[in-house]
Amino acid sequence: MEPDERAWVDGLRRGDAQAFDVVFAAYRRRVYGYLVRMTRRRDAAEDLLQEAFLRLAQHAKRLDADTRLGAWLFTVAHRLFVSWTRAQHVRAQLAGDLPRSEPPTSDRSPLEALADSQAQLALERAFGALAPAYREVALLVGVEGLTPTEVAGILGEKPDAIRQRLARARTQLAAALGDHAPASWRTP
Amino acid sequence: MTMEDDVAKLAELSRELPTIDVDSQSAERIAMRARQDVGRGPSPRRLVEPVLATLLVGSYLVWAVLKIVEALG
């Protein structure tokens, strides 16, 4: 645990709003990036981001002194995403079993529009094409730099399951990227 | 291929992903909303639903027990 993070947790436990601001600034991009890439929707990701930080604020005084804020926030974000997905499924069923995802209205999703090169576009699409369970592990390990053990704790899964998902995510990403895969990925 | 290889390759690939951030106005709105709740605990409104459900179920159980007692008596 970083010394800064320990100070932030201490501040939160005292109900210090400035400590909250620092934590929000430090983690909002990471949590939002995870939520956008999981929901594939900016509006939903914003709502879930707000809910995640509301829960942190409301839970601040009950945090343990050794709380790892990244893991805590991603655990909440994961649970919010799971609830959101269930709600989407229910809504789709109530609407007469329409497809789960909205059909794309243009060639590029808002997420893909951020890509400023063909390689980035291919990469964003490859991540988007992964099944959510694989995408989630790939994002938490690859983008967020969490260890597979930490990810297992966040998702409430066994480390073996995470290891398998990592391997499958990597294989599927390599297949989806094709020529856009980094050179090191193409060598056996 | 070991798990360490998978982790290293995914990290290498992920560095190429574009950075995503919430727009500054939304970020400020979210921060301001959440800041008000720092250290306050969950809103009491969150308790309303479980309390109502408990009262409803409890009253139904009491009614059912009374009916059974009445039938037996």
Interface residues (C-beta under 8 A of the other chain):
Chain A: L12 R14 G15 D16 A17 F20 D21 F24 R28 R29 Y32 G33 V36 R37 A45 E46 L49 Q50 F53 L54 L56 A57 Q58 A60 K61 L111 L114 A115 D116 A119 Q120 L123 E124 F127 A138 L139 V141 G142 V143 G145 P148 R163 L166 A167 A169 R170 L173 A181 P182 S184 W185
Chain B: M1 M3 D6 V7 K9 L10 A11 E12 L13 S14 E16 L17 P18 T19 I20 D21 V22 S26 A27 I30 A31 R33 A34 R35 Q36 D37 V38 G39 R40 G41 P42 S43
